[in-house]
Amino acid sequence: MDWSTRRRSIVWTIIGSAIVALLIIIGIAVFYKTPTCIDQKQNQGEMGIDCGGPCSKACVADVHPAQVRFAHAVVASPNRTDVIAYIDNPNVGDAANNVQATVEVYDANHTLLASKNAAFNLSAGGLTPVFVQGILASNVPVSQTFFTIDDAHVQWVRTTAKPFVPNVQNITWQGGAMPRASAMLVNPIARPFTNILLIATVFDANKNAIAASRTIVPSLPSQGTAQAVFTWSVPFTSAPARVEVIPIGAPSSL
């Protein structure tokens, strides 16, 4: 093979290689899709399909279902029955938003009196009270209360964030025809907050929930205090022994 023939061969080899490389680049650009957390594939170091690894969504196999500590029907007024439930989230690093549940109340004959859907958020590794107002438009005695979480559709999200929760101090209460409870909120940080939702649950000496209410504190000043007040229009069904006041969710900051 003379030199001119060899040179043409080298040139065509280089051109062919360039064309192949260009086709590969075009093919990658057209057909390759960057892995994401919503591509319905287990890739990019995920522990399951679109969960774990770099994805914020937690894998179902890595979380434990939320547990209903108790659910009780409480009379709020002569024509209204509410339900208070305590939900425990055993997952320290996982939270869930818009959790769906079904609440049912039955009489002593096991007859369904009413049912209602509830939606709530679960903070990571904590207790969440869920207050369902007006499940029954009467004070017909409720014998059984069921709070069933739709575990199959809970979307768990991994989180390390710890939302601000104000300190609750100096809880007081009084009975009578128009019971009342109050608590002092303390903000230890240099940032004001607004629209703080709180739920108060009243327990008797046997640790049964006998009443519940909720309120919103409009503002909590920077490193300041604010009072939360809860009222009822009917007497407690038994003597209160303890009142628990729990902030719900993260308040808005100014």
N, C-alpha and C positions, 0 to 999 in steps of 0.2 A: 504494500500500500504506500503510494507516494505521499508526500507531505500535504499537498492540496486536498487530497481525498481525506486524509486523517483530520485536517483542519475543519473541513465541512462536517465530518462526523462529530467532532467535538462541539461545533457550533450548534448542530441540530440536537445533540444530547443536552446542551445547556438550555436551548429553547424548549425542548420537550419537558425537562425538569421544571422549568419556570411555569409552563402551562399546567403541569400536574399540581405543583404547589398552589397555583392560583385557583385551580378547581377545588382543591382541598379546603382552602380558605373560604371560598364561596359556599361550599357544602356545609362547613361548620356554621357560617353565618346564617344560612337558610334553615338548616335542620337541627342544629344544636340549641337547646333551650337551657338557660342558666337555672340550676336547681333553686326552687323556692319552697316556702313552707305551706304552699297551697297548690302544689302540682300533683297531688295524689300519688306521690312516689316516695319511697324510703331511700333518700340519698343524702348527700352533704353531711354525713355523720349523724343523721337522725336516729333516734332509738326506736321509732316506729314510723308509720306513714304520716308525714307532716307533723310530727311531735317529737319532743326531746331534742337533744343536741343543740343546734343553733336556733331552734324554733321556740317561741314563747309558749305555745300550747303544750300542756303536759300530756304524756301518754296515759291512757286509762289504766294500764297495768302498773303504773308507778304511783297511783293515788288511791286513797281509801274513800269510800262514800261518806257523805255527811251523815251525822246521826241525830235523830230527834230525841232530845233529852226528855221533853214532856210537851204536851199540848193540852190546854184546858180552856173550856168555854167559861166566860165571865160575863155577868150581867152588867151592862153599862148604863142602862136607863130602863124605865118601865116597859119600853117597847123596842129594846135593842140588846142583842147578845153578841159579844165579840169573842175572838179566840186569841190567846197568847201562846206562842210556842217558842221553845229554846232549841236552837240548832247548833251542834258542835261540829267544827271542821277540824279533823285530826291532822290535816296536811299543813305542816308548818310553812312550807315554801310554795303553796298553791292556793290560789283564790278562784272564785267563780262569780260571774255576773249573770243577772237575769235567770236565776235558778227558778224552775217552775215546780209548783206543788199543788196538790188538791187537798182541800180541807173539808171534812165531813163531820156533822154532829148528829147523834142519834138519841132517841128517848129511851126510857127504861124498858120498852118493849122491843128494842132493837130496830125501831122504825126510823128511817132516814128523815130527819127534819129539814136539813138544808145542806148544800155543798157549794163551795166557792173555790175558784182558782186564785193562787197567790204567786207573786214573783218577788224575789229578793236577791240581794248580793251577799256572798260569803267572803269575809276577809280571811287572809291566810292564818291558819292555826289559832283560831279564836272562837268565841261564842257570839252568836247572832240571835237576838230576839226578833221574832216576826209577829207583828200585831195585825190581825185581820179584823177589820171593823165591819159590823153590821152583817154578820153571816146569817143572823136570824132576826127578823123584824118582830120579835116578841120576847117575852121572858119565860117561855115554856121551858120547864126543867130539862136540861141536857144531861144525859147519863154517860155518854161516851163521846170522845172527840178523837178523830184520826187526822193526822197530818202526814201525807204521803208525798215524798220527793220523787220527781221524775228523774231518777239516776241515769237513765239511758241517754238523756239529752243534756246532761251537765257538761259545759265546756270549761275544763280546768286550765288555768293559765299560771305558769310559773312566775313568781315574783319575789323580789328581795326588798321591795319598798315597804316601809312601815308608815301607814297613814297617821296623821296627827289625830290624837284622841285627847280631849281635854280631861283634866282630873276632875272627878266628882267628889265633893266633900259635903259634910254637914247635912245629911239627908234627914229630914224630919217629916212627921205625918200626924194627922189628927182624924178621928172618926166622926161619928155623928150622922145627921141626915144628909149632909153635903160634905163628904170626906175630901181631904186635901193633902197633898204632899209637896215638898219643895226640896231643892238641892242647890248647892253652889258650884258653879263651874269655874275652874281655875285654868288660866292660860299661862304656862310657864315660859313661853317663847316670845320673842320680839316681833310678832306678826299678828295682826288682827284676823279674826275669822267671822264668817256670817252664816246664817241659816243652818244652825246645828240641830239636827234631829235627835231626840232622845225618847226612849221608852222606859216607863216606870212600871214595875211589876210588884204587886203586893202579895206577900206570903203570910200564911197563918203559922201557928206553932207547930203544925205537922208538916211544914214545908210545902204545902199545897198553894198554888197560885189562886188567889181569890178576887183579884182585880188587876186591871192593866189600863194604861193610858199612854198617849204620846203627845209631845209638844215640840215646837221649834223655837229655839232661842235666836232672835234676829241677829244679834251681834255679840262678839266676845272680844274686848279690846286687847291690844298688845300687852302682855304680862299683867293682865287684869282679871276681873271676875265678872260673872253674870249669874243671875238667879233663874232657875227653871222651876215652873209651877205646874202641877198636875191637879185636876179636879174631877170629881165624880158627882153625878146627880142622884145616886141612890146609895144607901148605906152599904158598908161592906157586909158580906154574908157571915163573916166571923171576925173575931178580934185579930187585927194585924200584928204580926210579930217582927216583920222585917220588910223594908221596901228597897228594891234594887233599881238603880237608875243607870242605864247603859246608853252611851252615844252610838248612833248608827251611821256607818259610812264616814266618808271624809268630808268635813265642812268646807265651804268655799273660803278662799283667802282673798284678801283685798290687796 
